[in-house]
Amino acid sequence: MSHPSRSRRGEYSQCLGNQGADKREMGKLAAKEEVGVMEKSLEKFLPTKKVGYLAVMPVVDTVAFEGYQLAPKNLMFVFVTMGIREFSLADVDRLFAPLEEYLAKLMDRRVDMIVHGGVPLSIIMGIERHEALLRRIEKATGLPATSTVQFVVEAAK
C-alpha cells in the first residue's frame, strides 16, 4: 500500500490549479491528511459516551473501580466530588446549594447524561426532594439525569 501523501500528489496539484504546486504546499496538504489518518486510528481509544457523576463523597474510589469493571468499553465517567460532611438534611442543603457550579464543570466536559450518586443521601432527602433534584439537573443541563438509588430500585424489580 502506498503512502497517502505519495498516492495523492496528482490530486494535490489539481487542487492547486495545475500550476505546478510547490513542495511546501504539497507538504502541508500531506501533513493534514496524515493527521486525519492518525486521528482516525486513535478513535478506538477515545470515549464514545461520557457519564457525568455527582459524587457526594469527598473521594471517589470504589464507584470508579466498580463502574469501569461494569461499563461498556469506551465509556468515560466524569466525576465531580461534592464533599459530604454528614448524612443530614442540613448537609444536603449545603451540598446542593452550588449545584449549578458542579453541573457547569460537567457540561464543560461535554457529558451525555448525569448521575446523582449516593444511595443513603437520596433516602435521607426523600422521594419528593430527590425527584425535584433530578428535574433541576435536567432543566439546568438539558440532559437526562438519574441516580444510583434509581439503579437500586430498578435492580430490585
C-alpha positions as CSV (number, residue, x, y, z in Angstrom):
1,M,0.0,0.0,0.0
2,S,1.4,3.4,-0.9
3,H,1.8,6.2,1.5
4,P,-1.2,8.6,1.4
5,S,0.9,11.7,0.7
6,R,2.6,10.0,-2.3
7,S,-0.5,8.5,-3.8
8,R,-2.3,11.8,-3.9
9,R,0.3,14.1,-5.3
10,G,-1.6,14.4,-8.6
11,E,-4.7,15.4,-6.6
12,Y,-2.8,18.0,-4.7
13,S,-1.5,19.5,-7.9
14,Q,-5.1,19.6,-9.3
15,C,-6.3,21.3,-6.1
16,L,-3.8,24.0,-6.6
17,G,-5.0,24.6,-10.1
18,N,-2.3,22.6,-12.0
19,Q,0.1,25.5,-11.5
20,G,3.0,23.1,-10.5
21,A,2.3,23.0,-6.8
22,D,5.4,23.8,-4.9
23,K,6.7,21.3,-2.5
24,R,5.8,23.3,0.6
25,E,2.1,23.4,-0.3
26,M,2.1,19.7,-1.1
27,G,3.8,19.0,2.2
28,K,1.2,21.0,4.1
29,L,-1.7,19.1,2.4
30,A,0.1,15.8,3.0
31,A,0.6,16.7,6.7
32,K,-3.1,17.5,7.1
33,E,-4.0,14.1,5.6
34,E,-1.6,12.3,7.8
35,V,-3.1,14.0,10.9
36,G,-6.5,12.8,9.7
37,V,-5.3,9.3,9.4
38,M,-3.7,9.5,12.9
39,E,-6.9,10.8,14.4
40,K,-8.9,8.0,12.8
41,S,-6.5,5.4,14.3
42,L,-6.8,7.0,17.7
43,E,-10.6,7.0,17.8
44,K,-10.7,3.5,19.3
45,F,-9.0,4.9,22.4
46,L,-11.5,7.8,22.9
47,P,-14.7,7.7,24.8
48,T,-17.9,7.3,22.8
49,K,-20.1,8.4,25.7
50,K,-19.4,10.4,28.9
51,V,-21.4,10.0,32.1
52,G,-21.2,12.9,34.5
53,Y,-21.3,11.7,38.0
54,L,-22.1,13.9,41.0
55,A,-20.2,12.1,43.8
56,V,-21.4,13.1,47.2
57,M,-18.3,11.7,48.9
58,P,-15.1,13.8,49.0
59,V,-13.1,11.0,47.4
60,V,-14.0,8.7,44.5
61,D,-12.6,5.2,44.7
62,T,-15.0,2.2,44.8
63,V,-17.5,3.8,42.5
64,A,-14.9,4.4,39.8
65,F,-13.4,1.0,40.2
66,E,-16.7,-0.9,40.0
67,G,-18.1,1.4,37.3
68,Y,-15.2,0.7,34.9
69,Q,-15.5,-3.0,35.6
70,L,-19.2,-3.0,34.6
71,A,-19.3,-0.2,32.0
72,P,-19.0,-0.9,28.2
73,K,-15.7,-0.2,26.6
74,N,-15.1,3.5,25.6
75,L,-17.5,4.9,28.3
76,M,-15.9,7.5,30.4
77,F,-17.0,8.6,33.9
78,V,-16.5,12.3,34.7
79,F,-16.7,12.8,38.5
80,V,-17.3,16.0,40.4
81,T,-16.8,15.4,44.1
82,M,-19.1,17.3,46.4
83,G,-17.7,16.6,49.9
84,I,-20.5,15.5,52.2
85,R,-19.7,16.0,55.9
86,E,-22.6,14.2,57.5
87,F,-25.7,12.4,56.4
88,S,-28.3,15.1,57.4
89,L,-30.8,17.3,55.7
90,A,-28.8,20.3,56.7
91,D,-25.7,19.0,54.9
92,V,-27.9,18.0,51.9
93,D,-28.9,21.7,51.6
94,R,-25.2,22.8,51.9
95,L,-24.1,20.2,49.4
96,F,-26.6,21.1,46.7
97,A,-26.5,24.9,47.1
98,P,-23.8,25.2,44.4
99,L,-25.4,22.6,42.1
100,E,-25.2,24.8,39.0
101,E,-21.4,25.1,39.5
102,Y,-21.0,21.4,39.7
103,L,-23.2,21.0,36.6
104,A,-21.1,23.6,34.7
105,K,-18.0,21.6,35.3
106,L,-19.7,18.5,33.9
107,M,-21.0,20.4,30.9
108,D,-17.5,21.8,30.2
109,R,-16.5,18.1,29.8
110,R,-19.4,17.5,27.3
111,V,-21.1,14.7,29.2
112,D,-24.0,12.9,27.7
113,M,-26.0,12.3,30.9
114,I,-25.7,13.0,34.6
115,V,-25.9,10.6,37.6
116,H,-26.5,11.8,41.1
117,G,-24.6,9.3,43.3
118,G,-25.2,8.3,46.8
119,V,-28.0,6.0,47.9
120,P,-28.1,6.9,51.6
121,L,-28.2,10.6,50.7
122,S,-31.2,10.1,48.4
123,I,-33.0,8.2,51.1
124,I,-32.4,11.0,53.6
125,M,-33.7,13.5,51.0
126,G,-36.9,11.6,50.4
127,I,-38.7,10.9,47.2
128,E,-40.0,14.5,46.5
129,R,-36.7,16.2,47.1
130,H,-34.9,13.5,45.1
131,E,-37.2,13.9,42.1
132,A,-37.0,17.7,42.3
133,L,-33.2,17.5,42.3
134,L,-33.3,15.3,39.1
135,R,-35.7,17.8,37.5
136,R,-33.4,20.7,38.5
137,I,-30.4,18.9,36.9
138,E,-32.3,18.2,33.7
139,K,-33.6,21.7,33.4
140,A,-30.2,23.2,34.0
141,T,-28.4,21.0,31.5
142,G,-30.9,19.8,29.0
143,L,-29.5,16.3,29.6
144,P,-31.1,13.2,31.1
145,A,-30.5,12.7,34.8
146,T,-30.8,9.7,37.0
147,S,-29.4,8.5,40.4
148,T,-27.8,5.5,42.0
149,V,-30.9,5.0,44.1
150,Q,-33.0,4.6,40.9
151,F,-30.5,2.0,39.8
152,V,-31.0,0.1,43.1
153,V,-34.8,0.3,42.7
154,E,-34.7,-1.0,39.1
155,A,-32.3,-3.8,40.1
156,A,-34.7,-4.9,42.8
157,K,-37.7,-5.2,40.5
